[in-house]
Every structure is written in C-alpha cells, then in structure tokens.
C-alpha cells in the first residue's frame, strides 16, 4: 500500500471515526485506557453476541494516530469471533513489533505497518488494541 493511500485512510478514520460515542448499556464490557506519555485516553465498550463481537464503541481524547487506529480496529473486529479477534490482534502486535505476521487478515490496520519508524507513536497505535486484548483475556478467566 502506498504512503498516500495510508495517509488518506488514517485521516479519514481520524476525521470520521467509527462508533465514536459511548452508550448506557450494561451488556457491554468497559475498559479505560490511557497513555501515560501523552494525552491519549480512550474508553472502550465491547458487546458480545455469544462468541462474536457485536459492537465496539469508544470515546475519549486522543491524537490522530490513536483515534484512527481505534476506528480501524473497531471496523476490523466487529462481526469477528473472539478467536478471530485474538488472531487479528496477535498479528497486529507482531506487525508493530516488526515480527513476522499475516498481512492478509489485518484489513485496513495494515496502514500502521511502518509505525515502528516512529517508536514514540507505537503506544498511540496500540492503546485501544491493548484494551481489547485485556477484555478478551478477562473473558477467558
């Protein structure tokens, strides 16, 4: 994917993020994530329908990378089973850490394949993904 397309996708998800805004519904799992090294603070709500992710909502104050990464994550994970989501999450983390990963399953999240060139931005891109990881781990307990 060329850099212009990457920038376009990131900008679109920053300016028009998917599922922004929390709702009052106790059937959602909730987690607050913050990045101690910058302003990023994101509240995530995840609803499951059996084994599938039925919905993800978010709100908070975050930079362009964090907001766009959250929006892309939401679009990528809704409708996936917990196992599919774990696989996507694992491959996203590997990509960020410059390890071997399956690019085909990352969908638009592939736009962050070179974020490692800006180490200070890795936490921004990872914040919401780490939140989903924690929610999935909690469900496994």
C-alpha positions in Angstrom: 0.0 0.0 0.0 1.5 3.4 -1.0 2.0 6.1 1.6 -0.6 8.5 0.1 -3.3 5.8 0.5 -2.2 5.1 4.0 -2.4 8.8 4.9 -5.8 9.0 3.3 -7.1 6.1 5.3 -5.6 7.4 8.6 -7.0 10.9 8.0 -10.5 9.5 7.2 -10.7 7.5 10.3 -9.4 10.4 12.4 -11.9 12.9 11.0 -14.8 10.5 10.8 -14.1 7.8 13.5 -16.4 4.7 13.5 -18.7 4.2 16.5 -17.5 7.2 18.5 -19.7 7.9 21.5 -20.5 5.7 24.5 -23.9 4.5 25.3 -25.7 3.5 28.5 -25.9 -0.3 28.3 -24.7 -2.7 31.0 -24.4 -5.6 28.5 -21.2 -4.0 27.2 -17.7 -4.7 28.7 -16.0 -1.5 29.6 -12.3 -0.5 29.9 -10.5 2.8 30.2 -7.1 3.0 28.6 -4.6 5.9 28.9 -1.2 6.5 27.6 0.9 8.0 30.4 3.4 9.6 28.0 0.8 11.8 26.1 -2.9 12.9 26.1 -4.4 9.7 24.8 -7.2 8.4 26.9 -9.8 6.1 25.4 -12.9 4.5 26.9 -13.9 1.3 25.1 -17.2 -0.6 25.3 -17.5 -4.0 23.7 -20.6 -6.0 23.3 -20.6 -9.8 22.5 -23.3 -11.8 21.0 -22.3 -15.3 22.0 -18.8 -15.8 20.6 -18.9 -12.8 18.3 -18.1 -9.2 18.8 -21.4 -7.5 18.1 -20.4 -3.9 18.7 -17.5 -1.7 19.9 -17.9 1.9 20.9 -15.3 4.4 22.1 -14.8 7.9 23.3 -12.1 10.0 24.8 -9.3 12.4 23.9 -6.6 11.1 21.7 -4.2 12.1 18.9 -4.7 11.3 15.2 -2.8 8.0 15.3 -4.7 6.7 18.4 -8.1 7.8 17.2 -7.6 6.4 13.7 -6.2 3.2 15.0 -9.2 2.8 17.3 -11.6 3.4 14.5 -9.8 1.0 12.2 -9.7 -1.6 15.0 -13.4 -1.3 15.5 -14.2 -1.7 11.8 -11.9 -4.7 11.6 -13.1 -6.5 14.7 -16.9 -6.1 14.7 -18.5 -9.3 13.5 -15.4 -11.4 14.3 -15.4 -14.3 16.8 -13.3 -14.0 19.9 -10.7 -16.4 18.4 -10.6 -14.4 15.1 -10.2 -11.2 17.0 -7.4 -12.7 19.1 -5.6 -13.8 15.8 -6.0 -10.3 14.3 -4.8 -8.7 17.5 -1.8 -11.0 17.7 -0.8 -10.3 14.1 -1.3 -6.5 14.6 1.0 -6.6 17.6 3.6 -8.7 15.7 3.4 -6.1 12.9 4.0 -3.2 15.3 6.9 -5.1 16.8 8.5 -5.9 13.4 7.9 -9.6 13.7 6.6 -11.9 11.0 2.8 -11.5 10.6 -0.1 -12.3 8.3 -0.9 -9.1 6.5 -4.0 -10.6 4.8 -6.1 -10.7 8.0 -5.3 -7.1 9.1 -7.5 -5.4 6.6 -7.1 -1.6 6.9 -4.9 -1.9 10.0 -2.1 -2.7 7.6 -1.7 1.1 7.3 0.4 1.0 10.5 3.0 -1.4 9.1 5.7 1.1 9.3 4.8 2.8 12.6 7.9 1.2 14.1 9.9 4.0 12.4 8.3 6.4 14.9 8.8 4.5 18.2 7.0 7.2 20.2 3.9 6.6 18.1 3.7 2.9 18.7 1.9 3.4 22.0 -0.6 5.6 20.3 -1.4 3.0 17.7 -1.6 0.2 20.3 -3.6 1.8 23.0 -7.1 0.6 22.0 -5.8 -2.8 20.7 -4.3 -3.4 24.2 -7.8 -2.6 25.7 -9.5 -5.2 23.5 -6.7 -7.6 24.5 -7.4 -7.1 28.2 -11.2 -7.5 27.7 -10.6 -10.8 25.8 -8.2 -12.0 28.5 -10.8 -11.2 31.2 -13.4 -13.2 29.3 -11.1 -16.2 29.3 -10.8 -16.3 33.1 
